Amino acid sequence: MNKRIKSNFIVQLSQTFISQTLVVISQIILLRILTQQLSEEAIGIYLIIRRAIALVFPIVTLNLSDSMSRYISFDEKKAPGYFKHSLLIVTIICLGLFFLVTLLEDRVSLWLFGDSKFYVLLNPTILFLFSNSFQVLCIGYFRGKHNFLLMNFLNVVFWVVAILVLIIFYVFPGDHIEFLYYYFLCFTIDLFSFFDICC
């Protein structure tokens, strides 16, 4: 029995290590493509968006992923309910943020980017934030159910999808700011659809 537990632990640890390695490689590839294809202004805006998302992310998710994972591990029968309620809370917060930013889009754009003309990027950014939150909830869900294989798989897919969407826009070049707009929008749609199938 102890040997079996030890064996499962080593397998799960190996899966996590491999997935995290692939995630790091994917992030490096993503940034390499972006820095080569975007102007200095566009890459600067992209990095600002990523930092802004990192700043508000804990507020949006409320650390529900870790809490949900813990409670699911105690009672897996309630897992779907925990996930739905967590997703509902995150959705409400994102909708509130969406309406707030829409009302103050010029001011938010001026404060965030230093120019109000970039307001068009705010709504796709919130959608991107929502997809990030959804991804974290999915990972917490599968962690609680001890399905580490699927959890690690989804983590890798999150970044692979980002690269695939980026390659699509690389083939069809255009205005850099417009590129960022459709990148965040399409990445969100593709990612959300994939996770929806898995969950």
N, C-alpha and C positions, 0 to 999 in steps of 0.2 A: 504493500500500500504506500509506504514512504517512498519507495523507488518510483512508483507511478506519479506521485505528486511532484517529486523532484524532476522527473522527466518532463512533465507538463510545464513546470515552471521554466525549465531551460528552453523549451520550444517557444513559449510565449515571450520570454525575454529576447530570444533570437529574432522572432518576428518583429518585435518592437524596435530592436536595434536596426534591423534592415530597413524598416519603414522610415525611421527617423533619418537614416543615412540617405535614403532616396528623396526625402523631403528637402534636406539640406542641398542636395545636388540640384533638385528642381528649382529651388529658390535662387541658386547661383546662376543657372541657365536663364531663368526668367529675368533677372536683373541685367545679365549680360546682353540679352536681346533688346531690352528696353533702352539701355544706355547707348546701344549702337544705332537704334532706329529713331529714337525721339530726340527732339531738340533739348537744349539745356533747360529752357523754360518748362517744357512739357514733363521732363523727368523730375524737375523740381516740384511741380504740382503733384505728380504721382506720389512722390515721397511724403509730401505734406498730407495728402489724403490718407496714406497708410499710417502715418503718425497720429492723425486725428482719429482714425478708427481705433487704434490701439488705446487712445486716451479715453474714449467713451465706451469701449467694449465692456469693461467690467460693470458699468452702470446699466447697460442694456441687458446683459446676461444675468446679472445679480448672482453670479456663481452658481446658477441653477444646475449646471452640468455636473459639478461635483456632488451637490446635494442629491440630485436625482440618482446618480450612480450609487451612492451610499444606500438610499432607501430601496432601490431596485434589488440590490444584493441581498437585502433582508426578505423581500417578498416579490418574486418575479411576476406573480400573477397581476400585480398592480402596475407593472411596467408601462403598458400602453397608456394608462390613465396619467401616470406621472409625466410621461413624454408629452401628451396632448396639453396638459395644464401648463407645463413649462413653456411649450411652444406658443400657447395662447398669451402668456404673460410677456414673452419677448416680442410677439407680434404687436401687442397693444403699445408697448414702449416704443417700438420702431415707428408705428403709425403716428403716435404723438410727436415723435421727433420729426417725422416727415412733414406734418402739418405746420409745426413750429418753424422749421427751416424754410418751407414754402412761403410762409407769411413774411419772413425776414430774410429772404434769399439774397437781396442786394447787400445788406449789412453783414450777413454771415460770409458771403463771398469776399467782401472787402476785408473783413477781419482775418479770414483764413488764408486767402491767396494774395491779398493786397490789391485786388482789382475786382470790381463788381461784374466784369464781363464773363467771369468764369462761373457764374451762378448755374449755368446749364449742367455743371458737373455734380452739383449737390444732391439731386435726387438719385442718380445712379450710384453715388457714394453711399447713400442710405440703404439702397437695395443691396449693395455689396456688403455693407455692415450686417444686414439681415441674413444674407447667405452665410457669412462667417459665423454668426450666432447659431444658425440652424445646424451648421457643420459641427460645432462644439457640442450642441445638444445631442446630435446623433452619436458622436463619439462617447459621450457620457452614458447614453442609453445602452450601447453595446458593451461598454466597460462594466456597467452594473450587471449585465446578463452574462458576463465573463466570456463574451464572444470577441476575444482579442484579435482573432484573424480578420474579421470584418471591420473591426474598429481601426486597425492599422491600415487595412486596404482603403478605407474611406479617407484616411488622413493623407495617403499618397495621392489618391485620385483628386483631392482638392487642389493640389498644386499641378498635377499633370493636366487637368482641365484648363488651368490658367495658361499653361504653355501652349496647349492646342489652340485655344482662342486667340492667343497672341500670334501664333503662326498664321492663322487665317487672315488676320489684319495685316500681317507682314506681306502676304501675297497680294493684297488689295490695298496698297498704300494710299494715304490721303492726308488731310489736315491733321496735325498732331493732337490738337485739343479735341477734335471730333473723334479721333482714334481712341483717346482715353474715355470719352463718353460711351461709345459703343462697346469698348472693351469691358468696362465695369458692368454694363447692362447685360451683354451677352454671356459673360462669365457667370453672372448671377442666375440667369435663366437656365443655362446648361447645368450648373452645379445643383441648383434647387431641384430640377427635374430628376437628376440622377439619384440624389439622396431620398427623394420622395418615393422612388421605386424600391430602394433598399430598405426603407423604414416601413 
